[in-house]
Amino acid sequence: GLSCTSNLALPILAAARQAVLSHRWTVLHDEGTNVLLEQGSHRVRVSFVERLSNDLLRKFGRQYTGFAVILAVDVEKPINLSLQIVVIDLMHSVHYGGGFPDQTYRTLFAPFLGNSM
């Protein structure tokens, strides 16, 4: 399941998780915080975190080398970005990082992107 120290973060992350899973991509692996999804030739690891620090971002980058998206309630600034990882700040509906490889990925995360498209 999702673990949060703040009562505010849990419903936000739970709703984000539900929104991502509602797109009906094939779930290859689900450990609550991290979900590996696939649709056709598209594959993405989605992580749901309360606060994304640079340490945590480095850890995620080592764990998984493919395209990944991290949805975070709070993002440490400045965050050291990687090309393979898109970071979405759920509170501000903005995203950082390398961008989406194509429209199929972008559609999956469109509800979180606000005006940053």
C-alpha positions in Angstrom: 0.0 0.0 0.0 0.8 3.7 0.0 2.6 5.0 3.1 2.4 8.6 4.1 3.3 10.5 7.2 0.9 13.3 6.4 -2.9 12.8 6.4 -3.1 15.3 3.6 -0.8 13.3 1.2 -2.6 10.0 1.4 -5.9 10.9 -0.3 -4.0 12.9 -3.0 -1.7 9.9 -3.8 -4.6 7.4 -3.6 -6.6 9.5 -6.1 -3.6 9.8 -8.4 -3.1 6.1 -8.3 -6.7 5.4 -9.0 -6.7 7.9 -11.9 -3.6 6.2 -13.5 -5.0 2.7 -13.1 -8.4 3.7 -14.5 -6.7 4.0 -18.0 -6.7 0.2 -18.0 -3.1 -0.4 -19.0 -1.8 -3.9 -18.2 -0.4 -4.0 -14.7 2.8 -6.0 -14.8 3.8 -5.4 -11.2 2.2 -3.5 -8.4 3.8 -2.9 -5.0 1.6 0.0 -4.0 4.1 2.8 -4.2 5.5 1.6 -7.5 3.4 0.2 -10.4 4.8 -1.1 -13.7 2.3 -0.6 -16.6 2.3 -1.7 -20.2 0.2 -1.0 -23.2 1.4 -2.5 -26.5 5.0 -1.4 -26.9 4.7 1.2 -24.2 6.0 0.5 -20.7 6.3 2.9 -17.8 7.0 2.6 -14.1 4.9 4.9 -12.0 5.8 5.9 -8.5 3.6 7.7 -6.0 5.5 9.5 -3.2 4.7 12.0 -0.5 8.0 13.9 -0.8 10.5 13.5 -3.5 14.0 14.3 -2.5 17.2 14.1 -4.6 18.2 11.0 -2.7 15.0 9.3 -3.4 15.1 10.3 -7.1 18.6 8.8 -7.4 17.4 5.6 -5.8 14.5 5.4 -8.2 16.9 5.9 -11.1 19.0 3.0 -10.0 16.1 0.7 -9.4 14.6 1.1 -12.8 16.4 2.2 -16.0 13.4 2.5 -18.4 11.0 5.4 -18.7 9.5 6.3 -15.3 7.1 8.9 -13.9 7.1 9.9 -10.3 3.9 11.6 -8.9 4.8 13.5 -5.8 2.8 15.7 -3.4 5.9 17.7 -2.5 9.1 18.1 -4.6 12.4 19.1 -3.1 13.9 22.2 -4.8 16.2 22.2 -6.7 15.5 18.7 -7.9 18.3 17.1 -10.0 16.5 15.8 -13.0 17.1 12.8 -15.2 16.1 12.3 -18.8 14.4 9.0 -18.1 12.2 10.2 -15.3 9.4 12.7 -15.5 8.5 14.2 -12.1 4.9 15.5 -11.6 4.3 17.9 -8.8 0.6 17.0 -7.8 0.1 20.2 -5.8 1.1 22.5 -8.6 0.2 20.4 -11.7 3.6 21.0 -13.2 6.1 18.5 -14.5 9.9 18.4 -14.7 12.4 16.2 -16.4 12.9 14.7 -19.8 9.3 14.9 -21.1 7.1 12.2 -22.5 8.4 9.9 -25.3 5.1 10.2 -27.1 1.4 11.1 -26.9 0.3 7.7 -25.5 2.3 8.3 -22.4 1.3 11.9 -22.2 -2.4 10.9 -22.3 -1.9 8.7 -19.3 -0.7 11.6 -17.2 -2.7 14.4 -18.8 -5.1 14.8 -15.8 -2.1 15.9 -13.6 -0.4 18.3 -16.0 -2.7 21.3 -15.8 -1.4 24.0 -18.1 2.1 22.7 -18.5 1.3 21.0 -21.8 
